[in-house]
Every structure is written in C-alpha cells, then in structure tokens.
Amino acid sequence: MRLLSIRTAVLVVLTILFLLGVGVFFVRYVQQGHLWAHHPTNRHYFTGGKIKTLGTVYDRAGRVLLQMTEDGLKYNENKTIRTALMHAVGDEDGNVATSALVAFRERLTGWNRISGAYRFGSGQRNEQELILTLDADLCAKAYQELNGRKGAVGVYNYRTGEILCMVSSPSFDPQAPPADLDPEKYEGVFLNRFFSAAYTPGSIFKLVTAAAALEQLEEIATAEYLCQGRMEIGGEKVTCMTAHGKVTLKEALAYSCNIAFAHIALELGAERLQEYANQVGFNAALVVDDIKTAQGKFDVTKAGGADLAWAGIGQYTNTANPLNFMAFMGAIANKGVRVTPTILKNKGPLSILGGREKKQILAPETAAELAAMMRNNTLTSYGEENFKGLELAAKSGTAEVGGGKRPHAWFAGFLAREDYPLAFVVIIENGGVGSRTAAKVAANVLQYAVN
Ligand SMILES: [Zn+2]
C-alpha cells in the first residue's frame, strides 16, 4: 500500500512537470515562434543566411520596390529609389532592424502561428505582398536633397498617420552594396536615423517650453521678456544671437530668442517643464506597426539655474528622435491629437499593435495657439516666398553639439492645407543653421509632395 502511494505521488509529480513543460513550450511558442521560424538556419526561408521566400514589396502607388524571386532579391530598377528606400526595404543580409525584410519578415514569408510554414491549398507560394505607405519618388527626392549629408527626412499625413517619406542618410544601393564600407562616409549606415536615432534638439524644443508656458503662465499673453543678448544665472552664461530687446512669447519664438525662453523655463520650473516634455512624447517610444522608435530624452530632475534654462532652449542633456518629434508636429496641426504614424498600407490579420492609434497630447486651444505662432514664424522669419503656397508652419533648430563641430540643423512643422495635411521633420547632422540648410531641404521636398 505504501509503495503504491509513493508510485502514485511520483506519477502525479511527473504528470504535473510534463503539463508545465507543455505549458511553457506553448507560451514561448506564441511569444517567440516567429523568431524560431525565422532563424537563418531554417532552410524553408533562408539560404546561406539570406532570406529566400517569394514575395513583393510595393510603394503606395503600386511601384515594385522589391521582388523576392527564386534567383534572389530584385530591387526597383531606379538606383536613386533603391538607395533612398534601402532603410525601408532592407538589405540582403538583414542589417537594418526597421526594414521590411527584417521587421515584417512574418508577413513576407507568410508564416503564422497556426499553420507555420505550411500553406493551405497549392500554388500559393507567391502571394505575399507588402504595400508600404511610402511614396518612392518623394523618398528619392528627399534623398537627393540631403545630397550626401548625414541625417533624416520624414513626412507624414497627420490625419491618417501614413508616412509618405522616410529617408536616412548615409545609405547605399542594396542591389550593389559597396565592397568596403568606409567608416567615415558610411558611419551608422545600417541605422535608420528617422526611427532609431536621437539628437540634441536645440530650438525646435522651444515649442515644448511654449506649450507649457501657454497653459501654465497666467500672464503669458501679455508678458514681455527683455533680451540684452546675454544673461547670467548663478555665475553661468546664457547667450542669444543678438540683443532682441523686449519680446513677447510669439516674438521670442519667431526670433528664436534664447534669453526669453531661459526666463520662461525658469518661471515654469523643472517639474512643469518635465511634465510637458513627457506629455508630448519625450522619454517614450512610439510603436509604428510593431517597430519601436528610439526615445528622445528629457530629464531636468537634477537641473536648476542655467542648466534648466538651457534645457528649456533644447540644449543641456536633451535629445529628440526625429519620428517622435514629427508626430508632435502632427499633433499641433491636428487639434492636439497625435495620430501614431504608420508605414504598412496592407496591415493584414497579424497587426494588432501600432497605427491609427490616436492620443490627445495637447489641449485643442493650446495646439491652435502654437500652430498660429508657428505660422507666424514663417511669415516673419523664414520668409513666405521660400515656401510659396505651402501655408507652412514651422520651427527651426540649430543645436550646439560641442567638440568644435558644426551644429545639427533641424526644421520641423506642418502644412496648414486641407488638401495636404502633412507634418514633417528634417535633421542634418552638423548641417549648420537650421533655418537655412534644413529649411531648404524641407521646402524642396514639400513642394515636390504637393505638386
Ligand atoms: Zn534674444
């Protein structure tokens, strides 16, 4: 009797262990099955580590960006399009994490959790189609406008979330990859800077400080700040390009007056500035069709005095991710509602995350006031004649990066046009003055988009 109960106990324990094992396997299969199936040693999908499946990637107009054939990968016939879209489509070796070839592998191979690599029915191997929201010609134009400079350009529809233009430079022709990736020329070439980089924002961050000021400082509508070209805070200097004299918030934004924004940042205090930075998307990633962006950082918990002032001007330890910042621009244009950008036009049943997600990140009145001030920037500072017909609302940034290097050039904003509800961002690494270099790229790309 005693022996029997020991045997029973052992059997029960073994059964529980077995069921636990099955349970663990099942959970891990659901969570990670796609990774197992797409391991480069799986000969269903890979030959010698290179993806081998039959499928096609299109742009929004139905142009073929990539065809996966029995003989390997065949990209678009136009070299500029191939190069401009390398980060969107991917290289043969799968080095770009945000590319379709890597991020949307499951959709391209047709793998799913129920049937695995098996396709029901016969002769269905060539069915996998991926349609991106991108406009190949617009991407090519943006790539040409960067003209070899490092950086990124993004344009999206702030109502639907569709990304029309996404370019990261440097890039290369994936049909004929360079044999030798020169480390200076091709620095970070596999990084999609639009998705995965973060840079010191400089003055484009003044939009965040302005948003906080509009809601938190009671007298802001009539307040005037005196800029004498420099000020001292606790023995440290904050400087401006020139002495702007007495300026309102609206004027301070149009002239990008550092001194006025230093005063405003100090008046707001670290806590409130931190709150608004978080609210509009800093210290968080966006999920774009299952692809996570890099985070912009803003942390003034230990900052006071001149550090806090510089933080409110977009310097200090701030960084901004281009895609996230573009989405913030879209929210200003869209009555404070941020539509999460999306890059997949045919989402399919697998997509549960990202895309079309909407979030009110600013009060509608605040967004409207910011939008009006950004429109005023163009009229009084950037010159309407440089952006004819675009109804452009924007903010430039010239972010000091130290080390004797030229500043990063930013230009970000949106078109206040019903027919073209587009928000955009341009960043040129060490590109100099944002309102000149980055603004020119934006002007040419946006004119191309509306014409
Ligand atoms: Zn000033």
Boltz pocket constraint, residues with backbone or C-beta under 6 A from the ligand:
constraints:
  - pocket:
      binder: B
      contacts: [[A, 227], [A, 228], [A, 229], [A, 240], [A, 241], [A, 242], [A, 243], [A, 244], [A, 245], [A, 256], [A, 257], [A, 258], [A, 259], [A, 260]]
      max_distance: 6.0
